[in-house]
Amino acid sequence: MNSRDSRYFLAEQSGSVAATAVHARVLDSRTGLLLSASAALLGLLAAVGGLAAGTVSWAKRRAAD
């Protein structure tokens, strides 16, 4: 009994799309994703650090008054 393996039935392409409909492709390398995630994390940490420094500075000025 032969399973309906698509390699043997190339005329049936019901799941395929036209090449012009493809917007991007998946790459083997994840470097771009890791760099983007690292930059986002670094930006988030910088924002939290700046907020914390501003809050501490504000609290010290308020306590001095």
N, C-alpha and C positions, 0 to 999 in steps of 0.2 A: 504494500500500500504506500503510495507516494503522497507525502504531505504537500500542500499547495505552496511550495517555497517560491518566493518571487524571483529567485535567480533562474528558475526554470521556465517561468512564464513572463517573459519580458514585455509581451504585448499588453499585459494588465498593469497599467500605471495609474490606478485610481487614486493613490495617495501622493502623487508627485505634483509639483507646481512648475510653472514656466520659469525659465532662468531670469526673465525680466521682472518677475515678482519677488525675487530674493533681494532683500535689502542689505543683509550682512551675513557673515558666516562665522562659525565658531572656530577659534584658533586653538591649537594645541597648547600654546604658551599662556600662562596665567599672569605674566609679569605686569601687564597693563592693569588688570584687576587689582592685583596686590598693591601696586603703586597708588592707584586711586583710593583704595581703602586706607592705606597708610596716610595719605595726605588728608583725607577726611578725618581720621582719628587724631592726627596732629593738630588740625584746625580746631577740632572740638576741645582738645586738651588746652590749647592756647586760649580759647574763649572762656573756658571754665577757670583757668588760672587768672586771666585778666579780671573776670568777675569777682573772684575771691580776693585779689589784691585791691580792687576798688572798694569792696565791702570792708575790708580790714582798715584801709586808709580812712574811709568815711567814719567808721566806728571810733578810730583813734582821734580824729578831729572833733567828733561829737563829745567824746569823753573829756577832752582837754578844755572844753568850754565850761 
